[in-house]
């Protein structure tokens, strides 16, 4: 007996020693590689070329991008012209210099070829997990092509690109340029913007705007950039009653706007008020009934495009592109001091709202999820096979926002999903056993 025990101890020791040796060798090679990179930084930058993205519907922005490319070439500045439809947005953090020529289409939306890139930037800027330094190594500039006939949506895409890039840590070289295709001054406005870009790229200063010269390049370390988008967003949110559920701290409907009406059904109020509904919809959530929600996960999109999956794929073999993320309760049971959602969602220790049936929630979640998957058709990297698999989810992550286990019929909801041969992954703090 003692001999057997001794053999096991020795085998365990050998296994531990082997694992430790392998780890040390791996770390040594990793550190050696990093040291070589630090001693030869040019090796990592030799393939780095600036990118000119054109977001175009009728070809105007594309023609301007080609014109800018020729201007840069004549000044010995290397750039590649890129159609964002064929570009992988997750490669953007690797870029050090990008220029956008972006048109705005009907309703303030981007043309089809730039829709995914613009949406990716928006989602990343609003995702607390991404952080505000994702594009900190990237310098950029934006020129917008639009028409003042569209009113408030005039060059909305260009302005949004600038705001999102700044929100992710990008360094804006010169202010957003704007051209109106109807006033006959588009060429002059574009040329002035191009002159500013070339001047900055050569180490000079941007053209004076309202008497203020923005110095870039050699003195960029001393620069302080002022981003007015936060204050503008605050003003807009206060006026419109839009609250960012996850990312805007301490916001609530302004009292100046009057009393927020709360709908009651059979004497019970609905969990999702008009303010919360507008906030969630703005962030890409789809509302199911009166208290549930579904949203396509960034990892679902990633694996649909042939990229990596989330930890559930690594640990349990669950295919992220066939996973649906939803919750039957958008309410929480606590107001944690460390909450990244800033206490903007409903809170209650017990269920006190109108309740939807489990079958209604599951059907609504599946229908809305499939509609969002269909919108991935034509996105770079998404194959017909992956898309078809994504339309048939085999797993449901009951997480998203709120505390899903608060829903009184949570057991029936899980049974409903299992009855459809959909496995479940419930995220909870186990406060309601």
N, C-alpha and C positions, 0 to 999 in steps of 0.2 A: 504493500500500500504506500509506504514511504517512498519507495523507488519511483512509482508512478507519479506521485506528487512532485518529486524532485525533477523528473523529466518535464513536467508541465511548467514548472517555474523556469527551468532553463530555456524551454521553447519560448515562453513569454518574454524572457530577457533578451533572447536573440531577436525576436520580432521587434521589440522596442528599440534595440540598438540599430537594427536595420532601418527602421522608420526614421530614427533620429539622424542617421548618416545620410539617408536620401534627402531629408529636409535641409540639412546643412549644405549639401552639394547644390541643391536647387537654389538656396538663398545666395550662395557664393556666386553662382553663375549669373543670377539676377542682378546682384550688386555690381558685378564686373561689367555687365552689359550697360547698366545705368551710368557707371563711371565713364565708360567709353563714349556714351552719348554726350555727357557733360563736357568731356574734353574735346569732342568734335561736334559741336552743335550744328555746324553747316551741313552735316550729313543728313540731319532730319529736316532741313529746310530746302535742300537742293531741288526737291520736286515741288516745292510750294509755289504756286502761281495764283495770281488773283483771279477771281471769278466775276463775270458780268452776267447776272440773271435777268432775263426778259420775261415779264409776265404780260402776255399780249393776247388780245382777242381778234383784232382786225389787222395786225401786222405793224401798227405804228410804233409800239414799244420795241418790237424786234428790230425795226429799221434804225431806231435811235441807238439801240445797243450795238449794232454793227458799226454805226458811225462813231460811237465812243471807243469801240475796239480799235478802229483804224487810227483814231486820234492818239490813243495810248501807245500803239505800235510806232507811230511817227515820233513819239517821245521816248522810245526805247524802254517802255514799261510793259512787261509781259502779262497778258490776261487771256483767259479762255472764256468764250461765250457759251453759256449753259442754258438749256431749256429746263426749267425746274420740274417739268413733267417726268424727265428721265433722271432726275437727281435724287439721291437718298438723303433726306433731311438730317438723319442721324450722323451724317458725315460733316455737318456744318461746324461742330466744335473743333474740327481739325483745320478749318480755314483761318487764315490770318488777314485776308483782305477780300471783301466782297462789295460789289456795286449792284444795286437793284434799279431797273427801269420798269416801273409797274403801272399798268393802266387799271382803272376802276370801271367795272361793268355795272349794269343795271342794279339798283338797290344797294350800292356800296360794296358789292361782292367782287372778289378777284375773278379773272377769267379762268377757264377750266384748267389751263396748263399750270397755273400757280396755286390752285385751290388747296392742294394737299400741303404744300410747303407753308403757306400762310396759316392754315389751321394747325399744323404741327408747332409752329412758333407760338401761336396763341395758347395752345394747350400746355406747352412746356413752360411758358412764362407764368401760367396760373397754377402749375403743379408745385406744391411746396416741397416735393421730393427732389425736384430738379435743382433748385437753388438759383441764385442771382449771379453766379460767376461762370455759367456754362460757356458763354462766348466772350470771356474776359480777354482772350488773346486775339480777338477779331476786330479789325477796323472796318467800318462800313459807311456807305453813303446811299441815299435813296433819291430818285427822281420820279415824280408822279405825272402820269399822263391822264387827263380827265377833261370834264366839261362842267363849267359852272352852272349849266342848265340843270344838273342833277342836285343843285342846292347843297344841303348839308353833307351829302355823300361825295362831294367834290374831292377827288384824290384821297378818298378814305383808305384805300389799300396801302398807298405809300405812307400815309401817316401811321397806320397800324403797324406796318413793317418797322418803321423807325422806333415806335414805342415798344414793340416786343423785343427788338434787338437790344435796346437800351436796358429793358427789364431783365434781360439775360446776361447783362454785363458787357455788351458790345460797346465799342468806342466810336461814336458818330463823328466823322471827320468834318463834315460841313452840314448846315441845316438842310432839311428836306427841300428839294427843288420842286416847283410845281409849274406845269404847263397846261394851258387850255387849248384844246384842239379847235375851238370855235372863234377865238379872238384874233387869230393871225399872228400871235406872238410866241407860238410854241418853239420855233427854231431859235429865236433870240434867248428865251428863257433857258432852253436846254444848253445852248452854247455858253451862257454865263455860268451855269452849274458845272459844265465840263471844265471850264477854265479854272474854277475853284478847286475841283478834284485834282486836276493835273498839278496845280500850284502846291497843293498839300502833299501830293505824292513825291514831289521834288524837294520837299523839306521846307516849303514856304508857309505862308499863312493863307487862310481862307479869305475870300473876298469880304469886305466889310458889309455887315448887315445891320441896318439901323444904327450905324456909327460904332458898332462893336466888332472888333476884329478877333476871331477865334484862332489862336495860335495852336498849331498841331506840329507833330514831328519832333524836332529837336527839343522843344520845351514842353512836350506833352506830360512829363512827370510833374510839372508845376501847375498843370491846368486843373481847374475845378469846373466840372460840368454841372449845369443846372437843368434838371429834368422837370418840366412843368406838368408832365402827364399825370402825376399823382394828384396834384391839387385840382387839375381839370376833372379827373375821374371822380374825386370827392364831390365836386360841385355838381357834376352830372348825376351822380348817385343820389345826392340829396334832393335834386330836383325831380328825378324820375322814380325814386323809391326802389332802385335796384341795389340789392345787397349781394355781395360775393360770399356765398355760404362758407367757403373754406379759407379764403385768403384775406378778406378785409376785416381787420380787427375792430371789434366793438361797434360795428355799424348797426343801426336800426332805422326804421322808417322815421323820417323827419316829422316832428310835431307840427311844423309849419304847413305840412301838406294835409292836415286834418286827421280824422280818425280812420284807421284801417279797418275795413269791414271784415268780420269773421263769419264765414258761412256756417250755419248750424243745420244739422239734419237729425230729425227726431230728438231734438233737445241736446244733441251732442255736436260739438264743433269739429270742423275738419282740421286735420293736422297741418296740411299744406295751405298756408294763407296765400293770397295773391302776391305778396312781396317775396315769400320764400319760393313760390312757383316761378316767378320771373327770374329770381337769382339762380336757381338750379338750371332753368332752361338756358340762361345766358352762358352757363358753364358747361353745357353739353349734356346735362342729365335729361332723361326722358321720364316724365312723371306717370305713374300707374295709379289710377284711381285717386284716392284722397290721402294716402300716406306711404306709398311705395315708390321706388325709383330704380332705374337701370341706366348704366352707362358703359360704353365699350371701353375696355381697359387698354392702356398703352401697350401692355405686353401681348394682348390679343392682336393689336395692329402689327406689332413687331414680328410675331411669328407668322402672321399672314403674309408678310413681305419677305419671309425666309430668314429673318433675323432670330435673335435669341428669345427664349421664353422666360417666365418668372420662376421663382423658387419651387412652386408646386410642380413645375415640369422637371426641375433638377432632382427634387426629392421623391416625388411620387409618380413621375411619368405622365402627368396630366398635360395634355396638349393645350397650350395657351390659346391657340387660334380657335379651339372648340370649347372655350370657357366663357360663361356668361356671368357678369358681375352685377348683382342686384341686392336689394334690401327690402324687406316688408315693413320696415319702420325707419323713417327719416328722423326720429326723435332719439335723444339720449337720456340716460337716467342720472347723469352727473354733470357737474360743471367743473371739470378738472382744470387746475391752474395752469397746466402745461398743454392744454388743448390747442392744436394748430388750427382748429376751425373757429376759434375765438368766440365760442358760446352763441353763435348766431342761429343754430338749429333749435327746434323745440326741445324742451326738457320736461320730464315728468317721472315720478317714482312709480307710477302705475299707469295703465292704459286708460285714457280719458277721452278718446276721440272716436269718431265714427269708424267702423271697422269693415274692411272689404273682405270678401270670401277668398280663401286660398286659391281656388281654381281660377278666379278672375285675375288674381295677381300673377300667377304662373303664365297664363295665356297672354296677358298683356306684356309681361317681361319678354317672353319668347318672340312675340310679334315685333316689338320695338327693337329688340336685339338683332333680329334678322334684317330689319330695315337698315340698321346702322352698318351691318356687315355688307349689305348690297352696295352701300356707298363706297366701299373699298375697291369696287370693280374699276380696273384701269389704273390703279395706283401702282407705281413702279415696284416690281418684285412679287406682286400678287398674281399667282397662277390660277387658272380656272379650277384646278383640282383643290387647291387650298381654299379658294372661295366657297366651293361646294361643301367642303368639310366644315367650314366655319358656319355655314347656314344650318348645320345640324349639330348644335351644341350637345356635348356629352357630360359636361360638368357645370356646376353652378356654385360660384363663390358668394355666399351670403354675407357680404361685408359692406363695401361702399361707404356710406355715412350712417350715423345713428347706431342704435343697439337693436339688431334684428330679433334677438330673443325676447324682446319686450312684446312683440306681436303675440296676442293670446292664442292664436291658432298656428303657432310656429311648427308644432308637430305635424299637423295636417298639411301644412305647406311643404314640409320636407317629404312627407309621404307622397304628395302629389308629384313632386319632382322625381322621386325614386320610381314611381309608377310609370313615368315616361322614360325610364332607363337613363336618368341624368343623376350622376353622383353629386353630393353636396359637401361643402366645406364651410362650416359655420364659424365666424369670427365673433367672439364674445368675451367679456370679462368675467363671465360666470356669476354675475350678480343675482341672476334669477334662475336658480337650479330647477 
